[in-house]
């Protein structure tokens, strides 16, 4: 009987896979950085995203393929049953950084469980959606009069976000455990401008078939280590200028200058 059940399961899986829709997308790049006065370096990156869909159920798998072997970066499954959506994040990444490996950028000192299951209900309450995950967090989200709002109730660290387009400006507000932040984006005379609460500014515009992006990154104060996180070193203010051109080969070539270390980076990238 057990063999018959196993045979039935395998045959069902095979027939299901044969009719399921599978989409593969990805991106790859190679970068050369002269690193200013330091030694130059060449880096590579290649990633794939595989999405299998059948009916109202989909599985998304992300992999990093530029190393010695495939490295999983994400596994997510979602299924919709009437007004109920079940989403499962099945990848529990290793996020801990040991004392010898930490780089003073606020990495985690302790390992946490990143996998989760969330059940969402499209409730008939003013177009609202109510979500509940396996940790007990409750999220209420929806769009009313052009304003999108999401509120997550968590123990000691509630999070609320709101976004809207007003008078040609895209505005986003966030309050995370009592810490507020905002960002504003707009386009003026063909120049796309963004400004956020950290005083970071970005301007992007087209010039002679290229896209130029000029950014200013404000200084960041250091943060002391906690029981959960390593320290975050201070970062001085710096600016970058990036020029990108789409090539007839389908790739894009980007040259970026950074005043942080007086470096120039050349990057060739392709996405499909």
Buried (B, 14 or more C-beta within 10 A) or exposed (E): EEEEEEEEEEEEEEEEEEEBEEEEEBEBBBBBBBBBEEEEEEEEBBBBBBBBBBEEBBBBBBBBBEEEEEEEBBBBBBBBEEEEBBBBBBBEEEEEBEEEEBEEEBBBBEEEEEEBBBBBBBEEEEEBBBBBBEEEBEBBBBBEEEEBBBBBEBEEEBBBBBBBEEEEEBBBBBBBEEEEEBBBBBEEEEEBBBBBBEEBBBBBBEEEEBBBBBBBBBEBEEBEEEEEBBBBEEBEEBEBBBBBEEEEEEBBBBBBBBBBEEBBBBBBBBEE
